[in-house]
Each structure stands twice: as C-alpha cells, then as structure tokens.
Amino acid sequence: MSGTGSGGLGVDLHLELRAGGGRRAALIGALREAVRGGRLAPGTRLPPYRALAADLGIARNTVADAYAELVAEGWLTSRQGSGTRVADRVAAPAPGPARPAAPPPLPYDLVQGKPDPGTFPRAAWLTAARRALTAAPHEAFGIGDPHGRIELRRALVEYLARVRGVRTSPERIVICSGAAHALRLLARVLGAAGPWAVEAYGLPFHRGLLAEAGVDTVPVPVDDDGIRAGDLPPQAGAVLLTPAHQFPTGGPLHPERRAGVLEWARASGGLVVEDDYDGEFRYDRRPVGALQGLDPERTVLVGSVSKSLSPTLRIGWMCLPSALVDGVVAAKGEREPYASAPDQLTLADLLASGAYDRHVRRMRQRHRARRDRLVSVLAERVPEVRVTGIAAGLHAVVELPPGTERAALAAAARYGVAVEGLASYRHPDTRGPARPDGLVVGYATPPERLYGAAVDALCGALSGALEETASRDGRS
C-alpha cells in the first residue's frame, strides 16, 4: 500500500507498507527505512496524522501511535507548532563504494567560448519575462509549434536583418536548443547527401556530433583569409563554416572566398552551414554581414544566445532554405521538447524592446577592454609571443615559438590556468603544415575580481615555459 498525496492538508510522502504484521508495525518499518536510507533527510517535516492516514487508508490513531513510538526511539521529533520532523541526530546512510575524486577546477578559467555567468542581464530578463508572459496568449502554454514561437521568429527576422544582413522570413526560421541541436537535425535531414567539408581548424565537439550522426568530415585548409574555397571537395553534401570570425584562428572569410564558397554550393548542389557563433562581438573592424544574405537558398545560418546571454537558456535558431524547412521540422518532432516557450517569449520581448541590443553593446565594451588588457600585458611581459584573431569574438590566439605549446599548457596548469592549445582544434585528417604553436585564450569567463590575476598567471606560465624550453634547447 502506498501514499503519494495529502489531500491538500500537508506535504506529500510516498511510503510502501508491507503486508502482514499489522498496519502500525508496517508504517513504523516504512518510516524507519525511509529515514535510515536517507530518503527522509534530517529536519524533513512529516505530514499531519490525518493527512497521512487519509493517503494510506488507515486510522488516524494508527499514524499517531507510529509517530509517537518513533519519537520515543529518537527517529523523529515533535514540538507544538512545529509538527513532526526527522530528528537531526539520525545517522546518515552509509556511503557507497568510493569513487575517484574529480580533479578540482583550476582557479583561472581562460577556456574559450564561455561568458561570465555574472553578466547575465537579470533585471532586463525579468522585466521582459513579466511583459511577455502577461501578453502571451493561452495557447502559448500548450504543446506548441515545432517551428518555435512565432513571436520569437518574427523578432529574429527584424533583428538578424538589421544586425547581420540576413534575408529570411518567420516561416523559414526553426527554433532549436543551440548550435549542437541544429547540426544534429541538419545531419539527420541531409542523410546520405555525402560527407561534410569542415575547416581544418574547428571545434572538435562539432566534428564529434557529426560523426555520431554517421557523417564523415573532410578537412579543408584554412589560412589568414579563412577556408580555401578552391579546395572544397565537389562530393561534399555540405560545408560547415565560421565566416564572420573563423574559429579558432580568428579572421573573417575574405570576400573573394565568400563568393567562391557560394559558387561551389551552386555548382555541386551542396549546402553551406554558417555557424554565426559570435558575429555580434566585433571591435576594430566594420561589421561583417552573414554569408546567408548573399544566397539564402543555398545557406543555413545557425545562431544562438549561448555567447551573448547564457548557454543555459538553450535557445538557438536556424534560418533555412525554403526546401529544408519541412524536413527539419519533421526531424525535430511534433512536440517541442527543447527550448521552453516562456524563454522564447522572453527573448522575443528582449529583442523587440531593444534591451538585447543594449546588453550586447555593454558586453562588447567589456570584452574589448579585457582583450586590450590581455594584449598589452602580454606585449609588456612576454614579448616573444604574438596575439592574433583579436578583431572580434571572445578569445584570442597567442602564437608561440615552435615546439613550445605542450610546455606552455603544462606550465599553465601549474599556475592554475585552464586554457587550450591550438593543436587540439586541428582536424586529425588534415594534411600539410600545421599552424604555429599557440594557445586559444578566452577572456570573457573570469569574474572581474579574478581577471587581472588570471592574466598575470598566464604571463607567468608563458614566461616560465619559454625559459624552460630555451634552456632545454641550449643544452641539447
């Protein structure tokens, strides 16, 4: 017999009463087991006699007697006005088998791609949420449209056209839970259309999720002008690009190569998948419009708020060619299990009200100041390195002398700095010379009080690594 509700008279409590031995004894045994096993933690308030008796279908006096006995034994406590609670002195359950302890996080996080959680615009989000939920129709809280909320799709049409030069319509936007979700859906829809071409330097996570979907990836060389469009394989079904700010090396795709990528798509029938991961954050250059605006029927633009607001919101979008919309919606499924409707409505209000623009401008100023500090301190204290890819984004590439990347990573760990090496982004099938040794340094994550110390620690690590390498090479 079990009880899972309290008829509106108190807290819920689920108990299984074993048959035989009487109901009082069964209740006492069930309560002891719940406390002993840790399911009822010290201080937990139990339901009143009448509520639990109604749930379990037993007499009120049976519950009262069981509580009284457990109070006498020290399992429970009972005070006037406080109800009956699990006693604080009850021992916790015995620990299970020991597990290896996870390594503690390093104190200075300079891993790329993560905004400082403390910069989330709580007040603006709360204001937008209140307005959006007040104005939302009742149907917004039903199962929903797998395309995504129409309010957000309309707001994105206006915003992306104004800020990124995107040409689309609400009917051609599908809301998803981020770039990874978008790539999984596109891989499913394109199916056996052929392997995907990818930039020789890119995010290993994206290559991994394509591999999980059964999609092979073919690396295409990247230089300071971006991907070499003339090397795109004609058999590829799609090419995944970061044209506004090549990830991770940092430059925009040269105009001639932008045209070359679209010529490849038209000639081969392939699709261009444009990862617009941080296109809003540019500092020393004119804005670079989205490649999608040049040919909306051969390009999918993928965007999200993971860099501008927070990755925990799980909101992204795809601006699709008209021929792909139905297939992507079908792959996504009829019920919307990913981005919540209230969050979509709130983001739509944030975009329409201008609050999102104001937040992005504030973040742009903050990130630029941090980038400038990183560049100036490195130039002063570690002049042997060169900082590149800094005109936009949330990270920089610190180019190192040949043969020093591994030593720099080891030294960074000793100094408490979490950072990644440039070599970890190179596609394993890439042929030809690698780019120079380097570190990919994210400057957005540390809170303000730790940023200066993080840069100092990075400089110390780099200086030590370069001295160690020079000393070793001098001895050899």
JOTA-V677517 format. One record per residue. N is the residue number from 1. RES is the residue in one letter. SS is DSSP state (A for helix, B for strand, O for the rest). NEAR is the number of other ideal C-beta (glycine too) atoms within 10 Angstrom. Layout:
# JOTA-V677517
n=N res=RES ss=SS near=NEAR
n=N res=RES ss=SS near=NEAR
This chain:
# JOTA-V677517
n=1 res=M ss=O near=15
n=2 res=S ss=B near=11
n=3 res=G ss=B near=22
n=4 res=T ss=O near=9
n=5 res=G ss=O near=15
n=6 res=S ss=O near=17
n=7 res=G ss=O near=11
n=8 res=G ss=O near=6
n=9 res=L ss=O near=14
n=10 res=G ss=O near=18
n=11 res=V ss=O near=14
n=12 res=D ss=O near=12
n=13 res=L ss=O near=23
n=14 res=H ss=O near=12
n=15 res=L ss=B near=21
n=16 res=E ss=B near=12
n=17 res=L ss=O near=18
n=18 res=R ss=O near=12
n=19 res=A ss=O near=7
n=20 res=G ss=O near=6
n=21 res=G ss=O near=11
n=22 res=G ss=O near=9
n=23 res=R ss=A near=17
n=24 res=R ss=A near=17
n=25 res=A ss=A near=15
n=26 res=A ss=A near=21
n=27 res=L ss=A near=26
n=28 res=I ss=A near=21
n=29 res=G ss=A near=16
n=30 res=A ss=A near=21
n=31 res=L ss=A near=23
n=32 res=R ss=A near=18
n=33 res=E ss=A near=14
n=34 res=A ss=A near=20
n=35 res=V ss=A near=21
n=36 res=R ss=A near=15
n=37 res=G ss=O near=10
n=38 res=G ss=O near=13
n=39 res=R ss=O near=13
n=40 res=L ss=O near=22
n=41 res=A ss=O near=12
n=42 res=P ss=O near=15
n=43 res=G ss=O near=11
n=44 res=T ss=O near=15
n=45 res=R ss=B near=14
n=46 res=L ss=O near=22
n=47 res=P ss=O near=24
n=48 res=P ss=O near=19
n=49 res=Y ss=A near=20
n=50 res=R ss=A near=15
n=51 res=A ss=A near=22
n=52 res=L ss=A near=29
n=53 res=A ss=A near=19
n=54 res=A ss=A near=18
n=55 res=D ss=A near=23
n=56 res=L ss=A near=21
n=57 res=G ss=O near=10
n=58 res=I ss=O near=19
n=59 res=A ss=O near=13
n=60 res=R ss=A near=14
n=61 res=N ss=A near=11
n=62 res=T ss=A near=20
n=63 res=V ss=A near=26
n=64 res=A ss=A near=17
n=65 res=D ss=A near=15
n=66 res=A ss=A near=24
n=67 res=Y ss=A near=22
n=68 res=A ss=A near=13
n=69 res=E ss=A near=17
n=70 res=L ss=A near=22
n=71 res=V ss=A near=15
n=72 res=A ss=A near=9
n=73 res=E ss=A near=11
n=74 res=G ss=O near=10
n=75 res=W ss=O near=20
n=76 res=L ss=B near=23
n=77 res=T ss=B near=18
n=78 res=S ss=B near=14
n=79 res=R ss=B near=8
n=80 res=Q ss=O near=5
n=81 res=G ss=O near=4
n=82 res=S ss=O near=9
n=83 res=G ss=B near=15
n=84 res=T ss=B near=21
n=85 res=R ss=B near=17
n=86 res=V ss=B near=20
n=87 res=A ss=O near=16
n=88 res=D ss=O near=9
n=89 res=R ss=O near=9
n=90 res=V ss=O near=19
n=91 res=A ss=O near=9
n=92 res=A ss=O near=9
n=93 res=P ss=O near=11
n=94 res=A ss=O near=8
n=95 res=P ss=O near=7
n=96 res=G ss=O near=6
n=97 res=P ss=O near=4
n=98 res=A ss=O near=6
n=99 res=R ss=O near=7
n=100 res=P ss=O near=5
n=101 res=A ss=O near=6
n=102 res=A ss=O near=6
n=103 res=P ss=O near=6
n=104 res=P ss=O near=6
n=105 res=P ss=O near=9
n=106 res=L ss=O near=18
n=107 res=P ss=O near=14
n=108 res=Y ss=B near=22
n=109 res=D ss=B near=19
n=110 res=L ss=O near=28
n=111 res=V ss=O near=16
n=112 res=Q ss=O near=23
n=113 res=G ss=O near=21
n=114 res=K ss=O near=18
n=115 res=P ss=O near=21
n=116 res=D ss=O near=21
n=117 res=P ss=A near=11
n=118 res=G ss=A near=11
n=119 res=T ss=A near=19
n=120 res=F ss=O near=14
n=121 res=P ss=O near=20
n=122 res=R ss=A near=9
n=123 res=A ss=A near=8
n=124 res=A ss=A near=18
n=125 res=W ss=A near=21
n=126 res=L ss=A near=11
n=127 res=T ss=A near=16
n=128 res=A ss=A near=22
n=129 res=A ss=A near=17
n=130 res=R ss=A near=12
n=131 res=R ss=A near=16
n=132 res=A ss=A near=25
n=133 res=L ss=A near=15
n=134 res=T ss=A near=7
n=135 res=A ss=A near=11
n=136 res=A ss=O near=18
n=137 res=P ss=O near=9
n=138 res=H ss=A near=6
n=139 res=E ss=A near=10
n=140 res=A ss=A near=18
n=141 res=F ss=A near=12
n=142 res=G ss=O near=10
n=143 res=I ss=O near=10
n=144 res=G ss=O near=19
n=145 res=D ss=O near=17
n=146 res=P ss=O near=19
n=147 res=H ss=O near=19
n=148 res=G ss=O near=27
n=149 res=R ss=O near=24
n=150 res=I ss=A near=16
n=151 res=E ss=A near=23
n=152 res=L ss=A near=28
n=153 res=R ss=A near=23
n=154 res=R ss=A near=16
n=155 res=A ss=A near=22
n=156 res=L ss=A near=22
n=157 res=V ss=A near=19
n=158 res=E ss=A near=11
n=159 res=Y ss=A near=20
n=160 res=L ss=A near=24
n=161 res=A ss=A near=14
n=162 res=R ss=A near=10
n=163 res=V ss=A near=17
n=164 res=R ss=A near=22
n=165 res=G ss=O near=16
n=166 res=V ss=O near=25
n=167 res=R ss=O near=18
n=168 res=T ss=O near=23
n=169 res=S ss=O near=12
n=170 res=P ss=A near=15
n=171 res=E ss=A near=13
n=172 res=R ss=A near=20
n=173 res=I ss=B near=24
n=174 res=V ss=B near=24
n=175 res=I ss=B near=27
n=176 res=C ss=B near=27
n=177 res=S ss=O near=21
n=178 res=G ss=O near=20
n=179 res=A ss=A near=23
n=180 res=A ss=A near=18
n=181 res=H ss=A near=20
n=182 res=A ss=A near=26
n=183 res=L ss=A near=26
n=184 res=R ss=A near=19
n=185 res=L ss=A near=24
n=186 res=L ss=A near=26
n=187 res=A ss=A near=22
n=188 res=R ss=A near=16
n=189 res=V ss=A near=19
n=190 res=L ss=A near=19
n=191 res=G ss=O near=13
n=192 res=A ss=O near=7
n=193 res=A ss=O near=16
n=194 res=G ss=O near=19
n=195 res=P ss=O near=15
n=196 res=W ss=B near=26
n=197 res=A ss=B near=28
n=198 res=V ss=B near=28
n=199 res=E ss=B near=29
n=200 res=A ss=O near=24
n=201 res=Y ss=B near=25
n=202 res=G ss=O near=24
n=203 res=L ss=O near=21
n=204 res=P ss=A near=12
n=205 res=F ss=A near=12
n=206 res=H ss=A near=21
n=207 res=R ss=A near=22
n=208 res=G ss=A near=12
n=209 res=L ss=A near=17
n=210 res=L ss=A near=21
n=211 res=A ss=A near=12
n=212 res=E ss=A near=10
n=213 res=A ss=O near=16
n=214 res=G ss=O near=10
n=215 res=V ss=O near=25
n=216 res=D ss=O near=13
n=217 res=T ss=B near=22
n=218 res=V ss=B near=19
n=219 res=P ss=B near=21
n=220 res=V ss=B near=23
n=221 res=P ss=O near=15
n=222 res=V ss=B near=27
n=223 res=D ss=B near=14
n=224 res=D ss=O near=12
n=225 res=D ss=O near=15
n=226 res=G ss=B near=22
n=227 res=I ss=B near=30
n=228 res=R ss=O near=16
n=229 res=A ss=A near=21
n=230 res=G ss=A near=11
n=231 res=D ss=A near=15
n=232 res=L ss=O near=23
n=233 res=P ss=O near=15
n=234 res=P ss=O near=11
n=235 res=Q ss=O near=12
n=236 res=A ss=O near=23
n=237 res=G ss=O near=19
n=238 res=A ss=B near=25
n=239 res=V ss=B near=24
n=240 res=L ss=B near=27
n=241 res=L ss=B near=28
n=242 res=T ss=O near=28
n=243 res=P ss=O near=26
n=244 res=A ss=O near=27
n=245 res=H ss=O near=27
n=246 res=Q ss=O near=23
n=247 res=F ss=O near=24
n=248 res=P ss=O near=27
n=249 res=T ss=O near=24
n=250 res=G ss=O near=20
n=251 res=G ss=O near=19
n=252 res=P ss=O near=21
n=253 res=L ss=O near=25
n=254 res=H ss=O near=17
n=255 res=P ss=A near=10
n=256 res=E ss=A near=9
n=257 res=R ss=A near=20
n=258 res=R ss=A near=22
n=259 res=A ss=A near=15
n=260 res=G ss=A near=18
n=261 res=V ss=A near=26
n=262 res=L ss=A near=17
n=263 res=E ss=A near=15
n=264 res=W ss=A near=22
n=265 res=A ss=A near=20
n=266 res=R ss=A near=11
n=267 res=A ss=A near=10
n=268 res=S ss=A near=18
n=269 res=G ss=O near=12
n=270 res=G ss=O near=24
n=271 res=L ss=B near=24
n=272 res=V ss=B near=25
n=273 res=V ss=B near=24
n=274 res=E ss=B near=26
n=275 res=D ss=B near=25
n=276 res=D ss=O near=24
n=277 res=Y ss=O near=21
n=278 res=D ss=O near=23
n=279 res=G ss=O near=28
n=280 res=E ss=O near=22
n=281 res=F ss=O near=21
n=282 res=R ss=B near=18
n=283 res=Y ss=O near=15
n=284 res=D ss=O near=10
n=285 res=R ss=O near=11
n=286 res=R ss=O near=7
n=287 res=P ss=O near=13
n=288 res=V ss=O near=19
n=289 res=G ss=O near=16
n=290 res=A ss=O near=25
n=291 res=L ss=A near=24
n=292 res=Q ss=A near=27
n=293 res=G ss=A near=18
n=294 res=L ss=A near=16
n=295 res=D ss=O near=18
n=296 res=P ss=O near=19
n=297 res=E ss=O near=15
n=298 res=R ss=O near=19
n=299 res=T ss=B near=25
n=300 res=V ss=B near=25
n=301 res=L ss=B near=26
n=302 res=V ss=B near=25
n=303 res=G ss=B near=31
n=304 res=S ss=B near=24
n=305 res=V ss=O near=21
n=306 res=S ss=O near=22
n=307 res=K ss=O near=22
n=308 res=S ss=O near=21
n=309 res=L ss=O near=22
n=310 res=S ss=O near=18
n=311 res=P ss=A near=15
n=312 res=T ss=A near=11
n=313 res=L ss=A near=21
n=314 res=R ss=O near=17
n=315 res=I ss=O near=25
n=316 res=G ss=B near=22
n=317 res=W ss=B near=27
n=318 res=M ss=B near=26
n=319 res=C ss=B near=27
n=320 res=L ss=O near=28
n=321 res=P ss=O near=17
n=322 res=S ss=A near=12
n=323 res=A ss=A near=9
n=324 res=L ss=A near=20
n=325 res=V ss=A near=16
n=326 res=D ss=A near=11
n=327 res=G ss=A near=16
n=328 res=V ss=A near=20
n=329 res=V ss=A near=18
n=330 res=A ss=A near=13
n=331 res=A ss=A near=17
n=332 res=K ss=A near=25
n=333 res=G ss=O near=11
n=334 res=E ss=O near=10
n=335 res=R ss=O near=9
n=336 res=E ss=O near=21
n=337 res=P ss=O near=10
n=338 res=Y ss=O near=17
n=339 res=A ss=O near=24
n=340 res=S ss=O near=16
n=341 res=A ss=A near=23
n=342 res=P ss=A near=15
n=343 res=D ss=A near=19
n=344 res=Q ss=A near=25
n=345 res=L ss=A near=24
n=346 res=T ss=A near=26
n=347 res=L ss=A near=27
n=348 res=A ss=A near=24
n=349 res=D ss=A near=25
n=350 res=L ss=A near=27
n=351 res=L ss=A near=22
n=352 res=A ss=A near=18
n=353 res=S ss=A near=16
n=354 res=G ss=O near=10
n=355 res=A ss=A near=17
n=356 res=Y ss=A near=25
n=357 res=D ss=A near=15
n=358 res=R ss=A near=13
n=359 res=H ss=A near=18
n=360 res=V ss=A near=17
n=361 res=R ss=A near=11
n=362 res=R ss=A near=12
n=363 res=M ss=A near=21
n=364 res=R ss=A near=16
n=365 res=Q ss=A near=11
n=366 res=R ss=A near=16
n=367 res=H ss=A near=23
n=368 res=R ss=A near=17
n=369 res=A ss=A near=13
n=370 res=R ss=A near=22
n=371 res=R ss=A near=24
n=372 res=D ss=A near=14
n=373 res=R ss=A near=14
n=374 res=L ss=A near=23
n=375 res=V ss=A near=15
n=376 res=S ss=A near=12
n=377 res=V ss=A near=15
n=378 res=L ss=A near=21
n=379 res=A ss=A near=12
n=380 res=E ss=A near=9
n=381 res=R ss=A near=15
n=382 res=V ss=O near=19
n=383 res=P ss=O near=8
n=384 res=E ss=O near=14
n=385 res=V ss=O near=23
n=386 res=R ss=B near=14
n=387 res=V ss=B near=20
n=388 res=T ss=B near=17
n=389 res=G ss=O near=22
n=390 res=I ss=O near=18
n=391 res=A ss=O near=17
n=392 res=A ss=B near=25
n=393 res=G ss=O near=29
n=394 res=L ss=O near=24
n=395 res=H ss=B near=30
n=396 res=A ss=B near=26
n=397 res=V ss=B near=24
n=398 res=V ss=B near=26
n=399 res=E ss=B near=19
n=400 res=L ss=O near=24
n=401 res=P ss=O near=17
n=402 res=P ss=O near=8
n=403 res=G ss=O near=11
n=404 res=T ss=O near=23
n=405 res=E ss=A near=21
n=406 res=R ss=A near=13
n=407 res=A ss=A near=20
n=408 res=A ss=A near=27
n=409 res=L ss=A near=19
n=410 res=A ss=A near=14
n=411 res=A ss=A near=23
n=412 res=A ss=A near=26
n=413 res=A ss=A near=13
n=414 res=R ss=A near=14
n=415 res=Y ss=O near=21
n=416 res=G ss=O near=17
n=417 res=V ss=B near=28
n=418 res=A ss=B near=17
n=419 res=V ss=O near=25
n=420 res=E ss=B near=20
n=421 res=G ss=B near=17
n=422 res=L ss=A near=21
n=423 res=A ss=A near=16
n=424 res=S ss=A near=12
n=425 res=Y ss=A near=22
n=426 res=R ss=B near=17
n=427 res=H ss=O near=18
n=428 res=P ss=O near=8
n=429 res=D ss=O near=12
n=430 res=T ss=O near=18
n=431 res=R ss=O near=8
n=432 res=G ss=O near=7
n=433 res=P ss=O near=7
n=434 res=A ss=O near=11
n=435 res=R ss=O near=20
n=436 res=P ss=O near=15
n=437 res=D ss=O near=20
n=438 res=G ss=B near=26
n=439 res=L ss=B near=29
n=440 res=V ss=B near=25
n=441 res=V ss=B near=26
n=442 res=G ss=B near=22
n=443 res=Y ss=O near=27
n=444 res=A ss=O near=25
n=445 res=T ss=O near=24
n=446 res=P ss=O near=22
n=447 res=P ss=O near=12
n=448 res=E ss=A near=11
n=449 res=R ss=A near=8
n=450 res=L ss=A near=15
n=451 res=Y ss=A near=20
n=452 res=G ss=A near=12
n=453 res=A ss=A near=14
n=454 res=A ss=A near=26
n=455 res=V ss=A near=23
n=456 res=D ss=A near=15
n=457 res=A ss=A near=22
n=458 res=L ss=A near=28
n=459 res=C ss=A near=19
n=460 res=G ss=A near=18
n=461 res=A ss=A near=25
n=462 res=L ss=A near=25
n=463 res=S ss=A near=15
n=464 res=G ss=A near=17
n=465 res=A ss=A near=25
n=466 res=L ss=A near=19
n=467 res=E ss=A near=13
n=468 res=E ss=A near=15
n=469 res=T ss=A near=19
n=470 res=A ss=A near=13
n=471 res=S ss=A near=10
n=472 res=R ss=A near=11
n=473 res=D ss=A near=11
n=474 res=G ss=A near=7
n=475 res=R ss=A near=6
n=476 res=S ss=O near=5
